[in-house]
């Protein structure tokens, strides 16, 4: 399927082949005052068809592997018919960003890079690097559909988005346990980073009140109808998005978790048997930390990820958002909720034993380096450090995930 842009100000090209899509401009308003804060540029299919909404068209484009084409069309609309006085937001997938030329001479934020949990779990190295590249070029990074699945909440500490877009489903029903977990996780992230919160699905006055209760400042939905041209926007009350928080672009973490976590901490000497007990205890805490939790483990070699350890990790994987294990001899595959990835035998990470737990409200890293002393397996000697400092744990998690991509 090819998407062809239909300009409402011009006659359609009779020779154009493909699905005709029409641009619209959806206001993003402050939930308290109704003031216009931004405008999202959207594309919709034929009004009388199944792709009449922006969401339906987006899903269809992704299913047909045409999302990049759709994003380019959307960006061309934003460039050719800019919105005055407020930022024009163009939500696009990570894969679309590299092919776009995004000059911003007016200083308005015109593009939001939307990260999904699928992109991170499928290709963590590429995703984290693309986030850094997007920030270097002045783009705004968002996580969409937050609260739709635990994985979306697990993304927040790794990506540190400038904008958090709450899933529409959160406003469609009365608050429940999942809604409460989302509210807590988002509140924690906003407190740490100052991210802006937009609620999608603000389709009624009731939804607006629910969005405010979730901590959102801005809303997007049927309560604020989209228009066909920027000139139709009511600009009497304007309160544009504040400037995005200034975030330093983190350098690529070439170091290992032990090198990161041991700075300012004195390593403790221990035998492997204590590390096994400590790791098991930490895994239990991770399983109880909530479904938004990420747990990463490096086991040096595949033989160290034995049946008993595998059983513990499978039990834990059923209760958290993402469980990843890494070691020489492991392959690229997922089994029983556990994502496996190989280690290069020459990687310094082979010398380490790491367990990293990262959730909205709990963070810990246990990192040990092999001293290559001791004969019996449980008597092998290590130096280890433990840290509960969130920034340290996030950096350790990135240093592991940054190494791995799919084949």
Order of alpha helices (4+ residues) and beta strands (2+ residues): beta-beta-beta-alpha-alpha-beta-beta-alpha-beta-alpha-alpha-beta-alpha-beta-alpha-beta-alpha-beta-alpha-beta-alpha-beta-alpha-beta-beta-beta-beta-beta-beta-alpha
